[in-house]
Amino acid sequence: MQLTRGEEKAISGEYGEANAMAYRILVAIGEATEAQNLIPIQWAHISGVNYNTIGDSGLNFLRKISEDGRVRVKSSLNPMGFDRRNLPDLPQDFIDKQFEITKYYEKIGVTPTFSCIPYEILPIPEASTQVSFAESNAAVLANSHLNLITNKESALSALASAIVGKAPYSDLRIEQYRDPTAEIVNESRIENELDYGLLGYFIGKTMKKSCTGLCNIPKKTDFWNIKSLSAGIGTSGSCGMFKIKESSKNNEKISFGDKEFNKTKDELNTSEDGQIITFGSPQLGLGEIGKISTLMEGKKFTKPCKIFCPRSVFNKSEELGIASMLQKSGVEFICDACTCLTPLINKENYDSIVTNSVKAAYYMKTSNKISVALKDVKTIVKDYSN
């Protein structure tokens, strides 16, 4: 890689150990991805917050980097393991270590958003802005829907980019790699957020390129559908961008028909029913909470229902009276956390859940060993309310 004199000084430790560590991480990634140089970014979204995912090794790394590290650009933070203002019945050791993790992030200047949907709670930069997003759904959605530019970053690379304000100039950061040479041709009925999530999961598993074309899909669709599509893609593979487009005769084509749809759903839909209903993986935004409240008007859930959302979204829904209406319908709101990988939903308490989230279904199955009944939001309301 071609480094500036200032970057070389930083790597040597002249500007502190945290800067040196961050630059070494980015240079190693850059060399592995054949980047020629580092380029400036304006926003980093950092994962690696939940103690369930980073453990003691991640905690020790954060402790070290917080000694002299400070972020140089706007930086936001992924969900933690629980609602920090409504402490759950979890082992005290987990709670203590989770708060220690968040303390170190705040010490280096990261905004404690505790959200996997930063694009719904923070101002969006102008088109073509270089950012560094580690949360997979956010990276895919930023590239594909918001016209921002990011690779599908890791927790380490996004944190390093936050500290130095730069990222390796490789892959989707280069314009030519944002033009798909392969495409998914939809031949199935895609009607709701669950269908879009299943399509996304198929894309992630099937597409080996960083950017995919997506054909026979409406260019304008509900934002929940776009969000579910992005989350599905981000969950199952390395693809970091989609373009809804007309088919190109020169592109490699992969069909997504009823056979592929059913096979994908059968992989993730592992139960006919569940003990609880969960929404929010990715976390729900205000629009989605509003949609559920409209569907639930005058009704009550017949099973416990948990909605995971950012605190700022919950506060706004409280102001609008939406939260209280849903709470009367049997909803429990959980802020700061997400359905995925939270210890709040574990095998000791639940054998199965009901959700509309493909991402939640994948992580419940693989990490929590919990069965999942996958249903779209309208079906959930129809089947589990009166």
C-alpha positions, 0 to 999 in steps of 0.5 A: 500500500502507498502510505503518506508520511503521516500514516507511516508515523502513526503506524510507528506509534508517534501519535499514540498506541491506539492510532498505531493499532488502528492503522495496522489493522487497516493496512493489514485489511488493505493489503489483503484486499489489494487496496492501493491506499487509505481514503477519508470516511465521514461516518463509522458505525461500529459493531462488537458491542454485545458481550455475547459476541465479543467476550473477554478478548474483545473487552480486553482489546477495548480496554487497551484501545481506550487508554489513548484512542479517540474517534476522529469522525461521527461514530455510532454504536450497534446494540448491546445485550439488554435495555440499559434502563430496564435491567433484566434478570441476567448474571451480574457478571454479564451485566457488569462486563456489558456496561464496561464495554459501553463505557470504553466506547463512550470514553473514545467518543462513540455516540451510544446509539445502541442501534443496528439501524443508524440510517433511521436515527441519525442524519444521512450524509449526501450521496456518494459519501464514504462511510464505514459500516460494520453492521451487515444490514446497514452496510447493504442498505447504505450502499443499495438504497442510500447511495452511500459508499462502504464495504461490509466492514468488520467490528475491528475495521469499523472501529479502526476507521473511526479512530483514524477517519480512513478506510482501505480503498478497495472493493465496493469503495471503487466505482467499477465494483459497484456495477453488477456482473451477475444478477438474481432474476426473481420468478417468485411472488414477493409480496411482504417483508418476510418474502423480501427477507427470504429473497435476501437470504438466498442472495447472500448464500448464492451470490459470491460477488460484492454487488448483485443485480436484482431483476423483476422486483419493483424499483419502489417498494415499502421501506420495511421490504428494503430493510428486510432484503438488506438484512437477509443479504447481510446475514447469509454471505459476503455480498454488500450491495444490490441494484434493482435493475433490468436484466442485462444479457451480458450478466451471469444469471441466477433464478429465484423461483418458487423452488428456491423460495420454498427451500430457503424458507424450509431452512429457516422456518423450523417450527409451526408455532412459538411461545413468544412473538418478537419484532426487531431484527434489525430493530424496528423504526418508527414507521414499522412500529406505526404499522403494527399499531395500525394493524393492532388497533382495538386488539390484544396479542394472545402471546407475549410480544417483544419489540426491539427498537432504538431508544430514540424511536421508542421515545418518539413513539411515546410522544405520538401515543403509539407506544402506550397503545401497543403496550395496552395490546400486550407489547413489551418494548426493549431498547438498546438491544436486538432480537439477535444474540441477546441473552434475553431470548435463550433456550432455558426460557423458550423452545420456539419463537414467532418472528417475521425476521429472517435474520432473527430466524438464522441467529436463533437457530444457529446460536441460541438453538431455538426453533422459529415460526416465520410469518409476515407481520400481517399473518402474525397479527391475524393469528395471534391477536383478538 
